[in-house]
Amino acid sequence: MGIILHLAAICLAAGPASQPRPDAETLRRLDRQWRGISEMRPNMSSRSLFDFALDAAAAGYAPERITRALSFAECMQDRVRESRTFGNFRWYWHAERPEDLNAVEFCMQKGILVWMLHRGRLDDEGREVLQRLIDFSVEGIRRHGVRESYTNIYLMKAGNCIAIGENAARPELAAEGRQMLRQWLLYTWENGIHEYGSPTYYGVDLESLGLIARHAKDPTARRDAEVALRLFWKDIAANWFAPSQRLGGAHSRDYDYLTGHGHLDRLLRAIGWLAAPKGYEAGVFHSLCRWDPPKDLTAPIAAAVPRTVIQRWGDGGGQTATHYVGRRLSIGSAGANYGPMDKVLTMDFGGGGDMPVVNFLMDARGDPYGKSKELTGGGHSKAFHLTPLVVSVQRGPEVLLLASADPNSREFQRFAPKPTCLLSHVVLPARAEVWLPGRRVEADPNAPPLALPDGGPVFLRLGSVAVGLWIRPGPARLVRDGEKYGAMRLTLTHEDAPPTRPATVAVWARAAEGLDDAGFAAFREDFRGPFELASSGDRVEAAALGLRGRLRVAADLAARKRLAAEGAEPGTEGLLLAVNGRDLGRELLGPVDVIARYRRLLAAATAGAKDAPEAGDTIEAEAAAMIVPPFHVGADPAASGGKFVWVPGEPGGKGSSNLARAVWLVHVPAAGSYRLAARVRTPTPDDDSFFVRIRQDGRDVLVRTDWHTGRHTAWEWADATAGSKQQPIAAALRPGLAVIEFSCREDGAALDAFRLVRTDTNGAPAPK
């Protein structure tokens, strides 16, 4: 800390600004920002320093203060080359070391814009400091491993690589960024947007892509970014619920438990979907990344009311979201859990953007409204709820959901290390009328908790919109909490002390609109069940008689695995982003070059490629039907056929590139269990792993799996295994073509050849 304080003292000793000042209002704002920086408060963030540098440089404000702010950023950058976080930044001034490795991405997103657009407004020292910051950050960015599923940071990193590469004489980095973007498009064509429906991170995604689309020098990068922007805006238009001026449906990563607003609102104000507060200014950064969607892209989608939106957000079972959008109501669900800030079941009555959304969650902190934040990883404060096993099914305006949380599980302990209770909540808007089957409940904010009848539903009504809710097991309680947040809740108490046992809950919800008094009475009469929750050992299932047939969900609680989800809209399996059955997502992404090539490969597999090798054959790595950079075909006389495939890397170097993929088609002659064996050269523990995947009939038979090969300093055969227990990787295949895929996990790991071999009846390893 002594060096940091010394540098800070030097920074503060600089003289006053000498450049002409900006207009009075901008000057006052920048002066306020500078005062906050100059005080060096413990919670000053490295990100805020670059925010100030960009705003100040764009306005022609005090270059010596910009230099001092950038010097503070130098104090917060890890300059120890041997450090794992070399080149990254401490997020907060008080931190001892970098913890949130995303800091380098947020800092450089603004830092490279200063370099690109305004470095002529910096003084000589400022330019030197900024150049050092960028140079060190390149290594921080490269060491920051980010998977495609971490959507917002992945796209930010791709944009940073392109911008720094093109504007700081690093063409290889720009090429890596462009490949990252292409790889994300391919990943998304297969799996959907993983951070789906996020009111916060959709804004970050659009900003990152907007910077590429508007400022990249490479026309292919601009074109790919525009395709991605179009996909996001189609998604936003499909899930936009106009009566409440916000995204409807299920959300991942939603920081606003009650009303579902976030960083996306800034971009929605810019295009007129949201009204801007008086005196609101979007800011310099937003003006640089703004990309307005054409009206013909979004208007036809928004006009389709009612509509049902179905989208994928991953390659796992149930990783889909369904959203029914009516004229005055919205109801959505997710088929699985994403994380501790998601909303897996929501309903919206169309009461405006400030009215709380109906939202189901499980809670171990007694925090149903997300108002009690705690320190989490990376030094940030967040309000986490639980991440239960979730299985749901939705058809139209009706959802059946099953959720189970186990206090002994690793996920539970990760997000609730000090649990005080175990509760299930359905958060409700206080403005809604509450009805039991035979009467309306008096609306008294200070009323004591009301135990609801076990075995009967509860109803909500707001104007012409109604929702019926059943919760099993019961009884739940209606708790008003003084309605201080404009909300109340239905709460099922599993344990009111630190929990020791798993808890399971089922929720059946049905919504309707356009109801008068008689229609509401008929709605209540019709929503009578039956609704059952039953268990047998580790197996639990819920079933209800829905509007259009039986709804059923089932799970194995011990294995944390969904077993059944029955009753959804027919023909919706595999849709990427569909509105009323039309898959707009695949239509949009299908023509992208890397996706078109992959589609042709899958089409060949479906048609039964005659020239594909057969299981049991030795298949040369370089003979892949598709090789995605940075996989590279290398030459070695000791390799089979003299060639091999790898991402080049020094032995022992810590690098990876999950962009690199190679794909082969292999004929499977007979049904059975098959294993992989490969001839590899993996010289050190830092160069000894791949990802492997097997697909058949358009689905994953073996999901992408880590294979740690062990150390092989020369070319040797090894059986593919998974996990720390080195379990052999096996896949049950049918006769026909299989798609075999290897991806890079660590650079320096080299693949010469492989075999797909049927195991014998004794389960012996694949023959060499």
N, C-alpha and C positions, 0 to 999 in steps of 0.2 A: 504493500500500500504506500510505502514511502516514495517510490518512484512515481506512482500515480499522482500523489499530492504535489510532488515537485513539478511535474508536467502541468498540473492544473494551475499552480501558482504562476508559472511562466505564461500560460494562456491568458490568465486574468490580468497580467501586467501590461498587455498590449494597449496601444493608444486608442483614441476615439475614432469613430468612423469619419471618412473624408469624402465618400462618394455622394452625389446628389441623392436626396431622399425620395421615396415613393409618396403617393398621396397620403393624406392625413389618417384616414381610417386604416389603411394597410400598415402605416407606420406605427400606429398605436397597437395593432395586433402583433406585429413583429417585436415591438419593444416588450410586450407582455411575455412573449415566448422567450425572448432573450433573458429577461429577469429570472424566469424559472430555471433556465440553463445555468446562468451565472451563479446562482445560489447552490448549485451542486447538491440538490436534495437527494437523499438516499434512494428514492424511487424514480429518479431520472432515468429514462430508458435510452439505450443507444439508438433505437428507432426514432425517438423524438429529435435527436441531434440531426439526423439526416432529413427529417421532415422540415426542420427549421432551415437547414442549408438550402434545400430546394426552394422553399417559399421565399427566402431572403434573396437568393441569387436571381430568381425570376423577377423580383421586384427591384433589383439594383440596390439592395439595402446593405449597408455597412460591411464591406468585404472582410475587414479585420475581425468582425464578430463571427462571420462564417468560418474563418480560419480557426478561431478559438473553439468554436463548436466542433469542427472536424478534429481538432487536437484532442478534445475530450473523447471523441470516438476512438482515436488511437489509444488512449489510456484504457479503453474498454475492450480492445481487440487482443486476442491471444496471439502473441508473437513468439511463443516457444515452439520451435519446429518439431520437437519430439512429442509434443502434446497431442492427444487425440483430437482436441478441438482447435488445433492450430488454424489461424485465419478467421475463426468465428468470433462472436462478440458476447460479452456479458450483457444480458438483457437489461438489468438494473445496475445503477451505480454502486449500490451496496453489496452486490454479489461478489463472491471471491473468484468465481470462474464461470465460463459459459455453461449454462444448464439447458436452456431452450435453444437447440441447435437451429431452429428456424430463424434466429436473429439475423444471421448473415444474409438470408434471403430478403427479409424486410428492409434491412439497411441498404443493401446494394440495389434494390429496386429503385430507391430514391437517389442513391449515390451515383449510379451510372447515368441517370438523367441529368444530374448537375454537370457531369463530365461531358455528356453528349451535347447539351444545349446551352450551358451557361458558364463553362469554365473560363471564357474570356472575361467574365465579371468577377472572378476571384483574383486575389493578389497572388504574387509569385509564390509566397509560402503556402497559401491555400491550395494552389494547384499541385505543389509538391506533396502536401499532406494527403490530398485526395487520391493522387496517383499511388502513393504507398498503400492507402487503405484498399484500393481496388486490387492492387497486385497481391496483397496478402489474402484478400477475400476470395480470390480465385481458388486458392488451395482449400479454404474453408468450405466453399461451395462444392468442390469436388469430393471432399471428405464427408459431406453431408448426404448420407444415403437416404433417398426418398423413393418410395414405391408409387406406382401409378394410382393406387387406391387412395393415397393421401392427396386428394385432388388439388386442393388450393395451393399447397406448398410445392407439389410437383410442377404445376403450371407456372408458378412463380419462379422456380428454379430454371425451368426451360427458358422462360423469358429472360432471366438474368444471364444465362449462358449465351444466348443469342446477342443480347445488347452489349455485354462486355466483350464478347468475341469479335463483333463487328466494329466496335468503336475503340477498342484498346489493343488492336493488332494481335489478336489471338484467334486466328481463323479456325483452329482445331476445336476451340471451345464453342464457337458459333455452330460448327457442324454438329457437335454433341447436342446442343440445345435444339437444333432443328430435328435431329433424330429422336430426341425425347418427345417432341410434340407429335411426330408421326406415330411413335410407339403408343402415346396416350390415346390417339384416335383409334388405333387398332384395338387396344385394351378396352376402350369404351364401346366400340362396336360389338365386342364379345360380352361385356359385363355391365354396361351402363355407367352412369356417373355415380361413383361410390359414395361421395359425400352428398347424398341426394337431398334436394329440397331445403338446403340450409339457408335460412334468412341472413346469416352472417357470411358464410364462406362463398355463396354464389356471388356476392359482391366482389370478393377477392379474386375469384376465378375470372369474372368479367373484366376487372381491371388488368390482370396479368395478360389475358388474351388481347385486350384492347391495345396495350402497349406494343405487342408484337404486330398486330394488324396495322397499326398506324405508323410505327417507327422502324420496323425491321427493314434492312436493305435488300434482303433476299426475297424475291417475289413468291417463291414456294412457301416460305415461312408465313408470309402475309396471307396467302391463300388458305393454308392449313388453319391458321388462327381464325380466319373468318368462318370457316366451316364449323369450328368448335363454338364460336360465338353464336352462330345460327342455332346450333343444337341447344345451348343454354337458354336462348331466348324462346325457342319453341317449348322447352320444358317449363319456363317461367309462365308463358302465356297459357299453357295447358293447365297448370295448377293455380293460376291466379284466381282469387275469389273476390270479384269486384265489390260486392256489397260490404265487405270488411276491409277492402284495400290492403290485402296482404296475401302471401302464399298460403293456400289451404293444404289440406292433406297431411300425411305423416311427414316428419322432418328428421333428418339427422342433424346433430350439432346445432341445436337451437338454444342460445343462451337466455332467451326471453321466455320463461316458462308460461307466463300468463298470456301475452298478446302476440308472440311470434314475430317480432320485428327485429331488424338487425342492419348490418352494413349495406345490404342490398338496397335499402331504402334510398341511399344517396343516388344510386343510378336510376331508380324508379322516379325520383323527383325530376331528374334531368330530362326524362322523356315524357313527363306529364302524367304518369300513372298515379303519382302521389302529389299532393299540394305541398309546396315548400313553405316553411314558416317565414314570417316577415323578417327581412334582413338576412335570409339564409344565403350563403355563398358556397358553391361546391368546392372551390379551392383549386390551386395550381395543378396538383397531381391529378385530380379528377379530370380536369380539362385536357390533360395529355393522354389519358387512357380512354376517354369517352368514345364509345362506338354505339350509335343509335340503331336499333333494329328497324329494318324497313317495315312499314305498316302491313304490307301484303304478307309478311312473314308471320306476324302475330295475330292480326285481326280475324282471319278466318277461324283460327283456333278458339279465340275468345268468344266468337259469335256462336259456337256450337254449344248450346245450352238446352237441355241438360247434356252432360258429357261424362264419360267414364275414362279416366286416365290410368293406364297400367304401365309401369316402368320397372326395369331391372336396376339394381344397384350393387350387384356382386355376382360371383359364380357359385356361392354356397346355397344350400337348400333354403328356400323361403326368402331369399334376398330380393324381394320385389315390394313395390308399393302400389296400392290401388286407391283411387280418389274419385268419388262421385261428386260432381259439381252441379248443383241445381241453381234455380234463380235466387232463392233466399236461404239455401242451406248448402253446407259442404260437409262431407264425412269421408275420412280417409284412414287407412291402416297400413302398417308394414307387416310383412310376413315373418320377420325376424328382427332381432335387436341389433342396432348398430353400436351404440355406446351410451355413456352416462349423461348425455344431454339431449337424447333424441325424444321424439314424440311418436309412439307406435300406434296410438289411436287418438284421433282428434275429430271434433265436430264444431261447426261454426254456424251460428244462427243469423249471420248477416247484420249484426248490430253495430257495425263500425269498427274502425281499427283499434279503438281503445278498449273494447269489450273483451274480457278474457275468453279464450278458446276452451272448449271442453277438451280435457287432456287426461289420459290415464298414465299413471306412473307408480312404481314401487319405491319405497323410501325407508331408509334406516337412520335418518337424522332428524325426523320430525320437522321436515322443511317442505311442505306440500307446494308452496308457491315459488320456490327457488330464490328466496330472499336472504338466505344465510350462507355466505360464501366462505370457503376455507382455502388455505394454501395448498396448492397441488403441485405436481411435477413442473419444473421449469420456473418455479417461483411465482406463478400466477394464482390469483384467487378465483375460484369458480364454485358454483353450487352444483354438486353432482347428485344425481339420483342413482338407483341401482340399475344393473344390466341383467335383468332376468332372462332366462330362456323364454322366448316368445314364439308362439305359433298362432297364426290367424288366418282367417278366410273372409273375403268380402265379395258380395254380389250386389251391385247397385247400392242403395242407401242402407245396407245392412251388414254388420260385422259380427263375427264370433271370434273372440280372442282368448287365448290361454297363456298365462304367465306364471313362472315359477322361479323363486330365488332361494339359494342355498347359502346360509351364512358360513358354511365350511368350505365353500368353493374359492378358488383363487381370484376369480373376477369380483366376487362380492367383497373380499378382503382388500382388494386393490382400491376399490372406489368407496368403501365404507370401512376403513381400518378400525374405527372406534364406534361401532353401531350402538345406538341407544334404544332402538325399537325395530319393529318390522311391520310396515303398514302398506296397504294398497289404497291409492287415492284415485278418484275421478274428480278433477277440478272443474267447477261449474261457474258460469257467470251469475252474479248475484241478482242481475236484472230479470232472470228467467223465473217464471212461476214454477213451483214444485208441486206435483200432484202424486198422491198415492192412488191405488185403484178406485177408492170410493170417495175421495175428497181432496180438496186443495189444502196445502200446508200453509199456515199463516206466515207471512214474510216479516219476521222480526229479526233484525241483525244481531240482537243480544240474546236471542233464545238459546236455551241450553241444547246440547246435542240431542238429536232425535233418533232413537233406534227405529230402523225401518223394519217392516214385517218380513220375517224370513219366509221365503217362498213366494214373494210377490214382487212385481216391478215397481220402479219409480219413474215418473214422467216429468219432463221439462217442457215448458211452452213459452214462446216469445212471439207474439203476434200470430201469424199464420203458420209458424214453424213449430214442430214438436219432435221430441226425442224420447224414446223409451229405453230404459236401462235395467238389465238384470245383472246382479252380482252374486256369484257362488264362490265359496260357501257364505252364508250370512250369519247373523244380520249385520249389515253395514249401518253406519250412523250418518245422518246429515249434520254437518258441523259448519256454522256460519262464520266463526272467528271475528265477529263484529263487522264482517264484510269490508275490512279496511283496505283491501286491494281490489274492491269491486268483484270479489270472488267468494265462493263457498266451496264445500267439498263433500263428496260421499267418501267415507273412510272405513275400510275394513281393517281391524286390528288383529294381526296375526300374533304378535307378542308386543307387550308394552314395556319390555325391559330388553337388555342386550340379548339378541336372538340366539337360540341354540339349535333350532330345527328348521328344515326347509318349509317354505310356504307356497301354496299354489292358489291361484285365483282365476276364475273365468268370468268374462264380461260379454254379454250379448247386447248389442245396440242396434236400434232401428230408428231411422229418421224419416220425416215426411214434411211436405210443405203444401201451402194453399189450403189449409184447414180452417173452416169456421168452427163454431162450437159443436155442431153436430158431427162434423168430420173428426174433431179431436176426440169426442166421446167414442166414435167408432174405432178410431186408432187405438185408444186404450183398451177397448173390448177385444180387439183383434190380437193384441200383443199379450197373449195369455200363456204362451208356452205350448208344449212342454220344453223345459230347459234343464239339462242334467249335467252334473259333474261327477264322474266316477273314477275310482282308482283301483288298481289291482297290482300289488307289489310296487315296482318302480314305474309301472305304466299308468298314465292318467289320460282321460279324454273328456271332452265336453261336446255336447250335441244339442241342437235346437231346431225346431221346425220353422224354417225361414219363409219369406214371402214367396220364393220360387223354388222351394224344395228344402231338403234337409241340409243343414250345415254341421260339419263335424271336424274337430281338430284333436290330435292325439300326440303324446310325447313320451319318450323314455327319460325319466328324470335322472336316473343314475348315469346314463350315457350323455345327458344333456343334448338330446337328439330329437328332432321332429319326426314323427312317424306318419302323420296324415294331416292333410288340409283339404277337405272335400266340400264342394258346393260353389266354387268360384265360377265366374263367367267361362263358359266353354271356349276352347280354342285360343286361350291367352298364354299358353306356355311359350316361353322364349321371346316374348315381345320386348323390344328395347325401350321405346317410348311411343306408346300407342294412344290415340284418341279415338274413342268409339270404334275400336277394332283396327284402325289403320295405323300401321307402324311408321310414324313419321321419322323416327330416329334412324331406322335402317335405310329408309329411302334417302335420307340426307347423307349419311356416312358411306353408303355402299360404293359410290364412284371414287372415293379417295384412293389414290394409287396403291398404297400398301394394303389397304383393305380389299381392293379389287383383286390383287394378286392372291391374297389369302382365301378369298371367296372362290377363286378358280381352283385353288388347291383342294378346298373342301368339296367343291362340286366334282372334282376328279375322284375323290374318295367315295362320294355317293354313287358315282357312275361305275366305280370298280376299275381303277386304272390297271390296264393290262401289263404295263411294264414295271410295276412296283415289285420290289424284292419280297421274298416270303419269310415269314417267321422261321427262325432257325438259321437263316443266312447271316453271314458276316456282312454288315452294311457299312460302307465307308462314310465317315462323317462329311467329307467334302461333296458327297453325292446327294446332299439334301435337296429336296424340292424347292426349299425357300430358305435363304440365309439372310437374316436381318442384322445390319451393322449395329454396334461395332464388332460383332463376330467377324473373324478374319480367317481366311484359308492360309495356313502356314505350310512351309515345306521342311521336311526332315527325312533323310534317307532311312532312318530307323523306323519311321511310321509305316503302317500298312498302306501300300500304294504311294508312299512318299509324301503324303499330305495329311493335314489334320485341321481341326477347327478350334479357335480360341479367341479370347479377347487378350491381346498382348499385354503382358505385365511382368515386372521384375520379380524374381523369386522372393517371397517374403513381403512384397509390397502390399499395402492395405488398399485395395481398390476393388471396385465391382461395377457392373453395368447391367442391370436387369432389363435394359433395352435389347440386349443381344438375344436373338432367338434363332433356332434352326429347326426345320420341320421336315419329316420324312413320312411317306406313305408306305405301309407295310401290309402285305396280304396275310390274313390269319386263316389257315386252312381248316381249323376245327375249333369248336367251342372248348373252353377250358381256362385254367388259371395260368397266366403267363408272367414271367419275370424278365427284367432287363439286366444285362451284363454289358460292360463297356471296357474298351481298352483305353486307358487314361494315363496321362503324365501329370501328377499333382505334387510338385516337389516339396512344399512346405505346408504347415497347418494354416497358413493364410492364403493358400492357393489350392484348396482341396475340396471344392464343392460346386455342384450344379443345381439347378432346378429341373425336374423332369415332370412331364405330363403326358397322359394318353387319352385320346378322344375317340369315340365311335358313335355313329348315328347322331352327330351334332351335340353330344354331351360329353362331359368329363367322366371317363371311367376311372381314371386316376387324376385327382385334382393336383394342381401344381405343388410339388413336394420337394423339400430340401433333401439332397443326397450328399452326405459328407463321405467322400470316397476313401479317406485315409491318405497317408503319405505314400506316393509312388514316384521315386526320383527318375525312373526309366519307364518306358512304355510297359504297362502290365494290365491284365484283365482283372476287373473287380465286379462283384455283384452289387447291384443298386440296392441300398438300404435306406431306411428312414428313421429319424429320431436318435436319441442318445443310446437307446437299447439296440440300435443297428438292426431293426426288423427288416427282413427282405421285402422289397417293394413288389407287390403282386397285383395283377389286375385280371378280373374275370372278363374275357373277351368272347365274342360270338364270331362265327365265320364271316369273312368279309374284310374290308380294309380298315386299318387302324391308323390314326394320326399320332405319330410319336414326336414329342417336342422336347428339346433341351434348351435351357436358357442359362445365361451366365449368372452365377451367384458371386464368384470371386474371379477377378482377372488372374491370368497366369495358369488357370486350370485348363488343360488341353484335352480334347476328345479326338481320338483317332478313328475308332470304329465301335459299333455296338451290335448286340444280338437281342432279339425278342424271342425268348425260348419258353416253350410249354414245360411246366414243372412235371416231374414224374409223380407217381402215386405216393411215394414216400416223402415228397416235399423236399427232395435234394436240391442243392443250388443249381443254377443254370450251368450246363456244361461249357467248358472253354473251347 
